[in-house]
């Protein structure tokens, strides 16, 4: 769990979505994008996992944890 408890304020849950899943996960919202501006090693697939609502359709989702 993120240090912020899922409040989208710390980026400790920064991860990378596997390339074949990026289009299947809802896009980043403005606040998440803002927080990710300051993380090291940001990529197009960067996400804050606390901001992704997991659904049945995401079964098999592959996520790589960034070095934080």
C-alpha positions in Angstrom: 0.0 0.0 0.0 1.2 3.5 -0.7 2.4 5.6 2.3 -0.4 8.1 1.6 -3.0 5.4 2.0 -4.2 5.8 -1.6 -4.7 9.5 -1.5 -2.5 10.1 -4.6 0.0 12.3 -2.8 3.3 10.5 -2.4 4.2 8.2 -5.5 5.5 5.4 -3.2 3.4 3.0 -5.3 4.9 4.1 -8.6 4.8 1.1 -10.9 4.9 0.3 -14.6 2.1 -1.4 -16.4 3.2 -4.0 -18.9 3.1 -2.6 -22.4 0.4 -5.0 -23.6 -1.9 -3.8 -20.8 -1.4 0.0 -21.0 -4.4 0.6 -23.3 -6.6 -1.7 -21.2 -6.1 0.2 -18.0 -8.1 3.5 -17.5 -5.9 6.5 -18.3 -4.2 8.6 -15.6 -6.2 11.5 -14.2 -4.8 15.0 -13.8 -3.7 14.6 -10.2 -1.9 11.3 -10.8 -0.1 12.8 -13.8 0.9 15.8 -11.7 2.4 13.5 -8.9 4.2 11.4 -11.5 5.9 14.5 -13.0 8.4 14.4 -10.1 9.3 10.7 -10.0 12.5 9.3 -11.3 12.4 7.0 -14.2 8.9 8.0 -15.3 7.8 6.1 -18.5 4.7 6.2 -20.6 3.5 3.1 -18.7 4.1 4.7 -15.3 1.1 4.6 -12.9 0.4 5.1 -9.2 -1.1 1.7 -8.4 -3.3 3.3 -5.7 -5.2 5.1 -8.4 -6.1 2.0 -10.5 -9.5 0.5 -9.7 -9.0 -3.2 -10.4 -11.9 -4.9 -12.3 -12.6 -8.4 -13.5 -11.5 -7.4 -17.0 -8.0 -6.8 -15.6 -7.4 -10.5 -14.6 -3.8 -11.2 -15.6 -2.7 -7.6 -15.4 1.1 -7.4 -15.2 2.7 -4.6 -13.1 6.3 -4.0 -12.4 7.2 -2.1 -9.2 9.5 0.9 -9.8 12.5 1.4 -7.5 11.3 4.0 -5.1 
